[in-house]
């Protein structure tokens, strides 16, 4: 099961007020964004998210999907 998402959809979940371009440059293309330890580096790719997985933006910012 699980749902497919674009990575930029989670900008609001982290409470970021950055533009999509700034988010891409600062976090996504540098490899800072991880889903259960796997780096997500393509901002336009769809990825599958399931309940219980952890989406990490940095060492201090992470969310558990429900």
PQR file of N, CA, C, O and H, with PARSE charges and radii, in Angstrom:
ATOM      1  N   UNK A   1       0.852  -1.156   0.000 -0.4000 1.5000
ATOM      2  CA  UNK A   1       0.000   0.000   0.000 -0.0000 2.0000
ATOM      3  C   UNK A   1       0.904   1.226   0.000  0.5500 1.7000
ATOM      4  O   UNK A   1       2.072   1.107  -0.370 -0.5500 1.4000
ATOM      5  N   UNK A   2       0.438   2.343   0.381 -0.4000 1.5000
ATOM      6  CA  UNK A   2       1.232   3.558   0.376 -0.0000 2.0000
ATOM      7  C   UNK A   2       0.754   4.498  -0.712  0.5500 1.7000
ATOM      8  O   UNK A   2       0.011   4.102  -1.610 -0.5500 1.4000
ATOM      9  H   UNK A   2      -0.511   2.439   0.681  0.4000 1.0000
ATOM     10  N   UNK A   3       1.170   5.704  -0.627 -0.4000 1.5000
ATOM     11  CA  UNK A   3       0.759   6.743  -1.550 -0.0000 2.0000
ATOM     12  C   UNK A   3       1.984   7.385  -2.157  0.5500 1.7000
ATOM     13  O   UNK A   3       3.018   7.499  -1.499 -0.5500 1.4000
ATOM     14  H   UNK A   3       1.774   6.026   0.102  0.4000 1.0000
ATOM     15  N   UNK A   4       1.880   7.809  -3.411 -0.4000 1.5000
ATOM     16  CA  UNK A   4       2.985   8.466  -4.081 -0.0000 2.0000
ATOM     17  C   UNK A   4       2.856   9.978  -3.932  0.5500 1.7000
ATOM     18  O   UNK A   4       1.769  10.537  -4.080 -0.5500 1.4000
ATOM     19  H   UNK A   4       1.039   7.717  -3.945  0.4000 1.0000
ATOM     20  N   UNK A   5       3.976  10.630  -3.639 -0.4000 1.5000
ATOM     21  CA  UNK A   5       4.009  12.067  -3.424 -0.0000 2.0000
ATOM     22  C   UNK A   5       5.174  12.693  -4.176  0.5500 1.7000
ATOM     23  O   UNK A   5       6.131  12.006  -4.535 -0.5500 1.4000
ATOM     24  H   UNK A   5       4.859  10.175  -3.519  0.4000 1.0000
ATOM     25  N   UNK A   6       5.093  13.980  -4.410 -0.4000 1.5000
ATOM     26  CA  UNK A   6       6.229  14.788  -4.839 -0.0000 2.0000
ATOM     27  C   UNK A   6       6.881  15.313  -3.573  0.5500 1.7000
ATOM     28  O   UNK A   6       6.186  15.633  -2.609 -0.5500 1.4000
ATOM     29  H   UNK A   6       4.316  14.538  -4.118  0.4000 1.0000
ATOM     30  N   UNK A   7       8.174  15.406  -3.559 -0.4000 1.5000
ATOM     31  CA  UNK A   7       8.902  15.804  -2.361 -0.0000 2.0000
ATOM     32  C   UNK A   7       8.549  17.209  -1.897  0.5500 1.7000
ATOM     33  O   UNK A   7       8.529  17.468  -0.694 -0.5500 1.4000
ATOM     34  H   UNK A   7       8.739  15.146  -4.342  0.4000 1.0000
ATOM     35  N   UNK A   8       8.274  18.113  -2.812 -0.4000 1.5000
ATOM     36  CA  UNK A   8       7.990  19.494  -2.428 -0.0000 2.0000
ATOM     37  C   UNK A   8       6.663  19.646  -1.686  0.5500 1.7000
ATOM     38  O   UNK A   8       6.400  20.700  -1.107 -0.5500 1.4000
ATOM     39  H   UNK A   8       8.290  17.903  -3.790  0.4000 1.0000
ATOM     40  N   UNK A   9       5.829  18.613  -1.695 -0.4000 1.5000
ATOM     41  CA  UNK A   9       4.549  18.649  -0.987 -0.0000 2.0000
ATOM     42  C   UNK A   9       4.762  18.782   0.522  0.5500 1.7000
ATOM     43  O   UNK A   9       3.915  19.340   1.219 -0.5500 1.4000
ATOM     44  H   UNK A   9       6.043  17.757  -2.166  0.4000 1.0000
ATOM     45  N   UNK A  10       5.874  18.280   1.023 -0.4000 1.5000
ATOM     46  CA  UNK A  10       6.107  18.247   2.466 -0.0000 2.0000
ATOM     47  C   UNK A  10       6.695  19.535   3.021  0.5500 1.7000
ATOM     48  O   UNK A  10       7.046  19.596   4.200 -0.5500 1.4000
ATOM     49  H   UNK A  10       6.563  17.827   0.456  0.4000 1.0000
ATOM     50  N   UNK A  11       6.809  20.561   2.193 -0.4000 1.5000
ATOM     51  CA  UNK A  11       7.328  21.844   2.658 -0.0000 2.0000
ATOM     52  C   UNK A  11       6.496  22.370   3.825  0.5500 1.7000
ATOM     53  O   UNK A  11       7.056  22.865   4.803 -0.5500 1.4000
ATOM     54  H   UNK A  11       6.524  20.512   1.235  0.4000 1.0000
ATOM     55  N   UNK A  12       5.200  22.274   3.739 -0.4000 1.5000
ATOM     56  CA  UNK A  12       4.316  22.761   4.799 -0.0000 2.0000
ATOM     57  C   UNK A  12       4.414  21.918   6.072  0.5500 1.7000
ATOM     58  O   UNK A  12       4.255  22.438   7.176 -0.5500 1.4000
ATOM     59  H   UNK A  12       4.745  21.872   2.945  0.4000 1.0000
ATOM     60  N   UNK A  13       4.671  20.633   5.920 -0.4000 1.5000
ATOM     61  CA  UNK A  13       4.767  19.763   7.091 -0.0000 2.0000
ATOM     62  C   UNK A  13       5.928  20.167   7.997  0.5500 1.7000
ATOM     63  O   UNK A  13       5.862  19.987   9.213 -0.5500 1.4000
ATOM     64  H   UNK A  13       4.800  20.210   5.023  0.4000 1.0000
ATOM     65  N   UNK A  14       6.985  20.708   7.407 -0.4000 1.5000
ATOM     66  CA  UNK A  14       8.131  21.157   8.190 -0.0000 2.0000
ATOM     67  C   UNK A  14       8.010  22.621   8.602  0.5500 1.7000
ATOM     68  O   UNK A  14       8.876  23.136   9.310 -0.5500 1.4000
ATOM     69  H   UNK A  14       7.038  20.854   6.419  0.4000 1.0000
ATOM     70  N   UNK A  15       6.953  23.293   8.171 -0.4000 1.5000
ATOM     71  CA  UNK A  15       6.751  24.689   8.536 -0.0000 2.0000
ATOM     72  C   UNK A  15       7.737  25.625   7.866  0.5500 1.7000
ATOM     73  O   UNK A  15       8.090  26.662   8.429 -0.5500 1.4000
ATOM     74  H   UNK A  15       6.250  22.875   7.597  0.4000 1.0000
ATOM     75  N   UNK A  16       8.186  25.271   6.668 -0.4000 1.5000
ATOM     76  CA  UNK A  16       9.169  26.089   5.959 -0.0000 2.0000
ATOM     77  C   UNK A  16       8.484  27.191   5.168  0.5500 1.7000
ATOM     78  O   UNK A  16       7.456  26.971   4.526 -0.5500 1.4000
ATOM     79  H   UNK A  16       7.900  24.430   6.211  0.4000 1.0000
ATOM     80  N   UNK A  17       9.063  28.363   5.224 -0.4000 1.5000
ATOM     81  CA  UNK A  17       8.530  29.491   4.457 -0.0000 2.0000
ATOM     82  C   UNK A  17       9.443  29.817   3.286  0.5500 1.7000
ATOM     83  O   UNK A  17       9.396  30.926   2.752 -0.5500 1.4000
ATOM     84  H   UNK A  17       9.897  28.542   5.745  0.4000 1.0000
ATOM     85  N   UNK A  18      10.263  28.875   2.887 -0.4000 1.5000
ATOM     86  CA  UNK A  18      11.188  29.072   1.775 -0.0000 2.0000
ATOM     87  C   UNK A  18      10.479  28.787   0.462  0.5500 1.7000
ATOM     88  O   UNK A  18       9.475  28.075   0.424 -0.5500 1.4000
ATOM     89  H   UNK A  18      10.302  27.974   3.321  0.4000 1.0000
ATOM     90  N   UNK A  19      11.010  29.348  -0.604 -0.4000 1.5000
ATOM     91  CA  UNK A  19      10.448  29.070  -1.922 -0.0000 2.0000
ATOM     92  C   UNK A  19      10.844  27.653  -2.342  0.5500 1.7000
ATOM     93  O   UNK A  19      11.769  27.069  -1.778 -0.5500 1.4000
ATOM     94  H   UNK A  19      11.825  29.926  -0.573  0.4000 1.0000
ATOM     95  N   UNK A  20      10.141  27.108  -3.331 -0.4000 1.5000
ATOM     96  CA  UNK A  20      10.464  25.769  -3.809 -0.0000 2.0000
ATOM     97  C   UNK A  20      11.891  25.709  -4.342  0.5500 1.7000
ATOM     98  O   UNK A  20      12.589  24.717  -4.135 -0.5500 1.4000
ATOM     99  H   UNK A  20       9.389  27.582  -3.789  0.4000 1.0000
ATOM    100  N   UNK A  21      12.331  26.772  -5.031 -0.4000 1.5000
ATOM    101  CA  UNK A  21      13.689  26.800  -5.572 -0.0000 2.0000
ATOM    102  C   UNK A  21      14.735  26.788  -4.472  0.5500 1.7000
ATOM    103  O   UNK A  21      15.744  26.090  -4.573 -0.5500 1.4000
ATOM    104  H   UNK A  21      11.764  27.578  -5.198  0.4000 1.0000
ATOM    105  N   UNK A  22      14.495  27.557  -3.428 -0.4000 1.5000
ATOM    106  CA  UNK A  22      15.433  27.600  -2.306 -0.0000 2.0000
ATOM    107  C   UNK A  22      15.453  26.258  -1.579  0.5500 1.7000
ATOM    108  O   UNK A  22      16.511  25.800  -1.147 -0.5500 1.4000
ATOM    109  H   UNK A  22      13.676  28.124  -3.346  0.4000 1.0000
ATOM    110  N   UNK A  23      14.301  25.635  -1.444 -0.4000 1.5000
ATOM    111  CA  UNK A  23      14.216  24.322  -0.811 -0.0000 2.0000
ATOM    112  C   UNK A  23      15.002  23.285  -1.607  0.5500 1.7000
ATOM    113  O   UNK A  23      15.716  22.463  -1.033 -0.5500 1.4000
ATOM    114  H   UNK A  23      13.442  26.008  -1.794  0.4000 1.0000
ATOM    115  N   UNK A  24      14.868  23.329  -2.933 -0.4000 1.5000
ATOM    116  CA  UNK A  24      15.622  22.416  -3.796 -0.0000 2.0000
ATOM    117  C   UNK A  24      17.128  22.593  -3.593  0.5500 1.7000
ATOM    118  O   UNK A  24      17.851  21.621  -3.377 -0.5500 1.4000
ATOM    119  H   UNK A  24      14.288  23.997  -3.399  0.4000 1.0000
ATOM    120  N   UNK A  25      17.590  23.838  -3.665 -0.4000 1.5000
ATOM    121  CA  UNK A  25      19.027  24.111  -3.571 -0.0000 2.0000
ATOM    122  C   UNK A  25      19.599  23.779  -2.199  0.5500 1.7000
ATOM    123  O   UNK A  25      20.664  23.171  -2.097 -0.5500 1.4000
ATOM    124  H   UNK A  25      17.002  24.628  -3.841  0.4000 1.0000
ATOM    125  N   UNK A  26      18.903  24.171  -1.160 -0.4000 1.5000
ATOM    126  CA  UNK A  26      19.442  24.050   0.183 -0.0000 2.0000
ATOM    127  C   UNK A  26      19.327  22.644   0.757  0.5500 1.7000
ATOM    128  O   UNK A  26      20.215  22.209   1.490 -0.5500 1.4000
ATOM    129  H   UNK A  26      18.037  24.665  -1.243  0.4000 1.0000
ATOM    130  N   UNK A  27      18.264  21.933   0.446 -0.4000 1.5000
ATOM    131  CA  UNK A  27      18.039  20.652   1.099 -0.0000 2.0000
ATOM    132  C   UNK A  27      18.039  19.456   0.147  0.5500 1.7000
ATOM    133  O   UNK A  27      18.749  18.479   0.387 -0.5500 1.4000
ATOM    134  H   UNK A  27      17.542  22.287  -0.149  0.4000 1.0000
ATOM    135  N   UNK A  28      17.265  19.519  -0.913 -0.4000 1.5000
ATOM    136  CA  UNK A  28      17.028  18.323  -1.721 -0.0000 2.0000
ATOM    137  C   UNK A  28      18.249  17.923  -2.538  0.5500 1.7000
ATOM    138  O   UNK A  28      18.701  16.782  -2.445 -0.5500 1.4000
ATOM    139  H   UNK A  28      16.688  20.312  -1.108  0.4000 1.0000
ATOM    140  N   UNK A  29      18.792  18.841  -3.337 -0.4000 1.5000
ATOM    141  CA  UNK A  29      19.916  18.464  -4.207 -0.0000 2.0000
ATOM    142  C   UNK A  29      21.208  18.217  -3.433  0.5500 1.7000
ATOM    143  O   UNK A  29      22.132  17.609  -3.973 -0.5500 1.4000
ATOM    144  H   UNK A  29      18.424  19.768  -3.413  0.4000 1.0000
ATOM    145  N   UNK A  30      21.296  18.669  -2.191 -0.4000 1.5000
ATOM    146  CA  UNK A  30      22.476  18.391  -1.376 -0.0000 2.0000
ATOM    147  C   UNK A  30      22.392  17.036  -0.682  0.5500 1.7000
ATOM    148  O   UNK A  30      23.366  16.585  -0.079 -0.5500 1.4000
ATOM    149  H   UNK A  30      20.546  19.163  -1.753  0.4000 1.0000
ATOM    150  N   UNK A  31      21.233  16.386  -0.764 -0.4000 1.5000
ATOM    151  CA  UNK A  31      21.074  15.062  -0.169 -0.0000 2.0000
ATOM    152  C   UNK A  31      20.694  15.087   1.293  0.5500 1.7000
ATOM    153  O   UNK A  31      20.830  14.077   1.983 -0.5500 1.4000
ATOM    154  H   UNK A  31      20.442  16.752  -1.254  0.4000 1.0000
ATOM    155  N   UNK A  32      20.215  16.231   1.786 -0.4000 1.5000
ATOM    156  CA  UNK A  32      19.857  16.339   3.198 -0.0000 2.0000
ATOM    157  C   UNK A  32      18.527  15.664   3.514  0.5500 1.7000
ATOM    158  O   UNK A  32      18.304  15.265   4.657 -0.5500 1.4000
ATOM    159  H   UNK A  32      20.104  17.051   1.226  0.4000 1.0000
ATOM    160  N   UNK A  33      17.641  15.526   2.535 -0.4000 1.5000
ATOM    161  CA  UNK A  33      16.322  14.943   2.772 -0.0000 2.0000
ATOM    162  C   UNK A  33      16.410  13.419   2.673  0.5500 1.7000
ATOM    163  O   UNK A  33      16.935  12.878   1.700 -0.5500 1.4000
ATOM    164  H   UNK A  33      17.823  15.850   1.606  0.4000 1.0000
ATOM    165  N   UNK A  34      15.890  12.740   3.693 -0.4000 1.5000
ATOM    166  CA  UNK A  34      15.939  11.281   3.724 -0.0000 2.0000
ATOM    167  C   UNK A  34      14.582  10.718   4.106  0.5500 1.7000
ATOM    168  O   UNK A  34      13.856  11.296   4.915 -0.5500 1.4000
ATOM    169  H   UNK A  34      15.464  13.180   4.484  0.4000 1.0000
ATOM    170  N   UNK A  35      14.257   9.589   3.515 -0.4000 1.5000
ATOM    171  CA  UNK A  35      13.057   8.836   3.883 -0.0000 2.0000
ATOM    172  C   UNK A  35      13.527   7.492   4.396  0.5500 1.7000
ATOM    173  O   UNK A  35      13.999   6.662   3.618 -0.5500 1.4000
ATOM    174  H   UNK A  35      14.847   9.120   2.858  0.4000 1.0000
ATOM    175  N   UNK A  36      13.405   7.264   5.698 -0.4000 1.5000
ATOM    176  CA  UNK A  36      13.911   6.052   6.358 -0.0000 2.0000
ATOM    177  C   UNK A  36      15.375   5.789   6.018  0.5500 1.7000
ATOM    178  O   UNK A  36      15.759   4.649   5.753 -0.5500 1.4000
ATOM    179  H   UNK A  36      13.021   7.938   6.329  0.4000 1.0000
ATOM    180  N   UNK A  37      16.193   6.845   6.026 -0.4000 1.5000
ATOM    181  CA  UNK A  37      17.627   6.701   5.795 -0.0000 2.0000
ATOM    182  C   UNK A  37      18.054   6.733   4.344  0.5500 1.7000
ATOM    183  O   UNK A  37      19.252   6.801   4.067 -0.5500 1.4000
ATOM    184  H   UNK A  37      15.881   7.770   6.241  0.4000 1.0000
ATOM    185  N   UNK A  38      17.120   6.686   3.406 -0.4000 1.5000
ATOM    186  CA  UNK A  38      17.443   6.722   1.975 -0.0000 2.0000
ATOM    187  C   UNK A  38      17.352   8.163   1.480  0.5500 1.7000
ATOM    188  O   UNK A  38      16.316   8.812   1.626 -0.5500 1.4000
ATOM    189  H   UNK A  38      16.147   6.631   3.631  0.4000 1.0000
ATOM    190  N   UNK A  39      18.446   8.662   0.890 -0.4000 1.5000
ATOM    191  CA  UNK A  39      18.475  10.044   0.424 -0.0000 2.0000
ATOM    192  C   UNK A  39      17.554  10.241  -0.765  0.5500 1.7000
ATOM    193  O   UNK A  39      17.520   9.415  -1.677 -0.5500 1.4000
ATOM    194  H   UNK A  39      19.287   8.135   0.771  0.4000 1.0000
ATOM    195  N   UNK A  40      16.810  11.331  -0.756 -0.4000 1.5000
ATOM    196  CA  UNK A  40      15.928  11.714  -1.853 -0.0000 2.0000
ATOM    197  C   UNK A  40      16.544  12.958  -2.484  0.5500 1.7000
ATOM    198  O   UNK A  40      16.562  14.024  -1.868 -0.5500 1.4000
ATOM    199  H   UNK A  40      16.837  12.002  -0.015  0.4000 1.0000
ATOM    200  N   UNK A  41      17.055  12.824  -3.725 -0.4000 1.5000
ATOM    201  CA  UNK A  41      17.774  13.947  -4.325 -0.0000 2.0000
ATOM    202  C   UNK A  41      17.108  14.515  -5.569  0.5500 1.7000
ATOM    203  O   UNK A  41      17.583  15.510  -6.117 -0.5500 1.4000
ATOM    204  H   UNK A  41      17.040  11.958  -4.225  0.4000 1.0000
ATOM    205  N   UNK A  42      16.025  13.910  -6.025 -0.4000 1.5000
ATOM    206  CA  UNK A  42      15.313  14.417  -7.203 -0.0000 2.0000
ATOM    207  C   UNK A  42      14.009  15.069  -6.747  0.5500 1.7000
ATOM    208  O   UNK A  42      13.081  14.367  -6.348 -0.5500 1.4000
ATOM    209  H   UNK A  42      15.639  13.101  -5.581  0.4000 1.0000
ATOM    210  N   UNK A  43      13.922  16.408  -6.799 -0.4000 1.5000
ATOM    211  CA  UNK A  43      12.730  17.086  -6.279 -0.0000 2.0000
ATOM    212  C   UNK A  43      11.464  16.833  -7.093  0.5500 1.7000
ATOM    213  O   UNK A  43      10.363  17.038  -6.582 -0.5500 1.4000
ATOM    214  H   UNK A  43      14.677  16.979  -7.123  0.4000 1.0000
ATOM    215  N   UNK A  44      11.586  16.401  -8.328 -0.4000 1.5000
ATOM    216  CA  UNK A  44      10.412  16.185  -9.168 -0.0000 2.0000
ATOM    217  C   UNK A  44       9.976  14.722  -9.233  0.5500 1.7000
ATOM    218  O   UNK A  44       8.930  14.409  -9.801 -0.5500 1.4000
ATOM    219  H   UNK A  44      12.481  16.235  -8.744  0.4000 1.0000
ATOM    220  N   UNK A  45      10.766  13.840  -8.661 -0.4000 1.5000
ATOM    221  CA  UNK A  45      10.430  12.413  -8.695 -0.0000 2.0000
ATOM    222  C   UNK A  45       9.312  12.110  -7.711  0.5500 1.7000
ATOM    223  O   UNK A  45       9.218  12.735  -6.655 -0.5500 1.4000
ATOM    224  H   UNK A  45      11.617  14.094  -8.200  0.4000 1.0000
ATOM    225  N   UNK A  46       8.475  11.160  -8.059 -0.4000 1.5000
ATOM    226  CA  UNK A  46       7.455  10.672  -7.134 -0.0000 2.0000
ATOM    227  C   UNK A  46       8.123   9.671  -6.202  0.5500 1.7000
ATOM    228  O   UNK A  46       8.989   8.908  -6.629 -0.5500 1.4000
ATOM    229  H   UNK A  46       8.551  10.653  -8.917  0.4000 1.0000
ATOM    230  N   UNK A  47       7.731   9.668  -4.943 -0.4000 1.5000
ATOM    231  CA  UNK A  47       8.225   8.652  -4.034 -0.0000 2.0000
ATOM    232  C   UNK A  47       7.065   8.094  -3.256  0.5500 1.7000
ATOM    233  O   UNK A  47       6.050   8.759  -3.046 -0.5500 1.4000
ATOM    234  H   UNK A  47       7.028  10.288  -4.596  0.4000 1.0000
ATOM    235  N   UNK A  48       7.231   6.865  -2.832 -0.4000 1.5000
ATOM    236  CA  UNK A  48       6.161   6.163  -2.128 -0.0000 2.0000
ATOM    237  C   UNK A  48       6.355   6.315  -0.631  0.5500 1.7000
ATOM    238  O   UNK A  48       7.425   6.020  -0.099 -0.5500 1.4000
ATOM    239  H   UNK A  48       8.055   6.325  -3.002  0.4000 1.0000
ATOM    240  N   UNK A  49       5.326   6.773   0.035 -0.4000 1.5000
ATOM    241  CA  UNK A  49       5.383   6.960   1.482 -0.0000 2.0000
ATOM    242  C   UNK A  49       4.304   6.122   2.147  0.5500 1.7000
ATOM    243  O   UNK A  49       3.163   6.070   1.687 -0.5500 1.4000
ATOM    244  H   UNK A  49       4.457   7.014  -0.397  0.4000 1.0000
ATOM    245  N   UNK A  50       4.681   5.476   3.225 -0.4000 1.5000
ATOM    246  CA  UNK A  50       3.743   4.656   3.973 -0.0000 2.0000
ATOM    247  C   UNK A  50       3.725   5.105   5.433  0.5500 1.7000
ATOM    248  O   UNK A  50       4.669   5.731   5.915 -0.5500 1.4000
ATOM    249  H   UNK A  50       5.607   5.518   3.599  0.4000 1.0000
ATOM    250  N   UNK A  51       2.662   4.782   6.112 -0.4000 1.5000
ATOM    251  CA  UNK A  51       2.542   5.143   7.529 -0.0000 2.0000
ATOM    252  C   UNK A  51       3.684   4.520   8.318  0.5500 1.7000
ATOM    253  O   UNK A  51       4.065   3.372   8.089 -0.5500 1.4000
ATOM    254  H   UNK A  51       1.895   4.274   5.721  0.4000 1.0000
ATOM    255  N   UNK A  52       4.224   5.300   9.253 -0.4000 1.5000
ATOM    256  CA  UNK A  52       5.301   4.810  10.098 -0.0000 2.0000
ATOM    257  C   UNK A  52       6.693   5.177   9.608  0.5500 1.7000
ATOM    258  O   UNK A  52       7.659   5.065  10.363 -0.5500 1.4000
ATOM    259  H   UNK A  52       3.915   6.233   9.438  0.4000 1.0000
ATOM    260  N   UNK A  53       6.814   5.612   8.357 -0.4000 1.5000
ATOM    261  CA  UNK A  53       8.122   5.997   7.842 -0.0000 2.0000
ATOM    262  C   UNK A  53       8.508   7.369   8.395  0.5500 1.7000
ATOM    263  O   UNK A  53       7.647   8.169   8.759 -0.5500 1.4000
ATOM    264  H   UNK A  53       6.029   5.702   7.744  0.4000 1.0000
ATOM    265  N   UNK A  54       9.810   7.626   8.451 -0.4000 1.5000
ATOM    266  CA  UNK A  54      10.316   8.890   8.956 -0.0000 2.0000
ATOM    267  C   UNK A  54      10.909   9.689   7.798  0.5500 1.7000
ATOM    268  O   UNK A  54      11.797   9.209   7.094 -0.5500 1.4000
ATOM    269  H   UNK A  54      10.510   6.975   8.155  0.4000 1.0000
ATOM    270  N   UNK A  55      10.414  10.902   7.607 -0.4000 1.5000
ATOM    271  CA  UNK A  55      10.941  11.820   6.609 -0.0000 2.0000
ATOM    272  C   UNK A  55      11.788  12.831   7.364  0.5500 1.7000
ATOM    273  O   UNK A  55      11.287  13.572   8.210 -0.5500 1.4000
ATOM    274  H   UNK A  55       9.692  11.292   8.179  0.4000 1.0000
ATOM    275  N   UNK A  56      13.095  12.854   7.045 -0.4000 1.5000
ATOM    276  CA  UNK A  56      14.041  13.702   7.765 -0.0000 2.0000
ATOM    277  C   UNK A  56      14.551  14.793   6.841  0.5500 1.7000
ATOM    278  O   UNK A  56      15.024  14.517   5.738 -0.5500 1.4000
ATOM    279  H   UNK A  56      13.502  12.253   6.358  0.4000 1.0000
ATOM    280  N   UNK A  57      14.451  16.037   7.298 -0.4000 1.5000
ATOM    281  CA  UNK A  57      14.935  17.175   6.545 -0.0000 2.0000
ATOM    282  C   UNK A  57      16.348  17.550   6.986  0.5500 1.7000
ATOM    283  O   UNK A  57      17.158  17.983   6.167 -0.5500 1.4000
ATOM    284  H   UNK A  57      14.066  16.261   8.194  0.4000 1.0000
ATOM    285  N   UNK A  58      16.638  17.390   8.232 -0.4000 1.5000
ATOM    286  CA  UNK A  58      17.967  17.661   8.784 -0.0000 2.0000
ATOM    287  C   UNK A  58      18.075  16.882  10.089  0.5500 1.7000
ATOM    288  O   UNK A  58      17.166  16.129  10.439 -0.5500 1.4000
ATOM    289  H   UNK A  58      15.980  17.038   8.898  0.4000 1.0000
ATOM    290  N   UNK A  59      19.165  17.056  10.802 -0.4000 1.5000
ATOM    291  CA  UNK A  59      19.312  16.344  12.074 -0.0000 2.0000
ATOM    292  C   UNK A  59      18.246  16.734  13.078  0.5500 1.7000
ATOM    293  O   UNK A  59      17.841  15.924  13.911 -0.5500 1.4000
ATOM    294  H   UNK A  59      19.903  17.668  10.517  0.4000 1.0000
ATOM    295  N   UNK A  60      17.791  17.973  12.998 -0.4000 1.5000
ATOM    296  CA  UNK A  60      16.838  18.469  13.988 -0.0000 2.0000
ATOM    297  C   UNK A  60      15.388  18.455  13.517  0.5500 1.7000
ATOM    298  O   UNK A  60      14.479  18.611  14.332 -0.5500 1.4000
ATOM    299  H   UNK A  60      18.120  18.632  12.321  0.4000 1.0000
ATOM    300  N   UNK A  61      15.155  18.272  12.237 -0.4000 1.5000
ATOM    301  CA  UNK A  61      13.791  18.316  11.708 -0.0000 2.0000
ATOM    302  C   UNK A  61      13.429  16.997  11.055  0.5500 1.7000
ATOM    303  O   UNK A  61      14.014  16.608  10.044 -0.5500 1.4000
ATOM    304  H   UNK A  61      15.893  18.145  11.574  0.4000 1.0000
ATOM    305  N   UNK A  62      12.452  16.308  11.647 -0.4000 1.5000
ATOM    306  CA  UNK A  62      11.952  15.069  11.056 -0.0000 2.0000
ATOM    307  C   UNK A  62      10.481  14.903  11.438  0.5500 1.7000
ATOM    308  O   UNK A  62      10.015  15.434  12.446 -0.5500 1.4000
ATOM    309  H   UNK A  62      11.977  16.623  12.469  0.4000 1.0000
ATOM    310  N   UNK A  63       9.770  14.154  10.607 -0.4000 1.5000
ATOM    311  CA  UNK A  63       8.369  13.848  10.891 -0.0000 2.0000
ATOM    312  C   UNK A  63       8.122  12.375  10.641  0.5500 1.7000
ATOM    313  O   UNK A  63       8.734  11.774   9.758 -0.5500 1.4000
ATOM    314  H   UNK A  63      10.148  13.723   9.788  0.4000 1.0000
ATOM    315  N   UNK A  64       7.228  11.799  11.418 -0.4000 1.5000
ATOM    316  CA  UNK A  64       6.810  10.413  11.207 -0.0000 2.0000
ATOM    317  C   UNK A  64       5.472  10.460  10.477  0.5500 1.7000
ATOM    318  O   UNK A  64       4.539  11.132  10.914 -0.5500 1.4000
ATOM    319  H   UNK A  64       6.732  12.287  12.135  0.4000 1.0000
ATOM    320  N   UNK A  65       5.391   9.752   9.379 -0.4000 1.5000
ATOM    321  CA  UNK A  65       4.175   9.744   8.566 -0.0000 2.0000
ATOM    322  C   UNK A  65       3.114   8.877   9.213  0.5500 1.7000
ATOM    323  O   UNK A  65       3.413   7.807   9.743 -0.5500 1.4000
ATOM    324  H   UNK A  65       6.150   9.206   9.024  0.4000 1.0000
ATOM    325  N   UNK A  66       1.882   9.337   9.170 -0.4000 1.5000
ATOM    326  CA  UNK A  66       0.776   8.564   9.737 -0.0000 2.0000
ATOM    327  C   UNK A  66      -0.244   8.260   8.679  0.5500 1.7000
ATOM    328  O   UNK A  66      -1.253   7.615   8.963 -0.5500 1.4000
ATOM    329  H   UNK A  66       1.639  10.207   8.739  0.4000 1.0000
TER
END
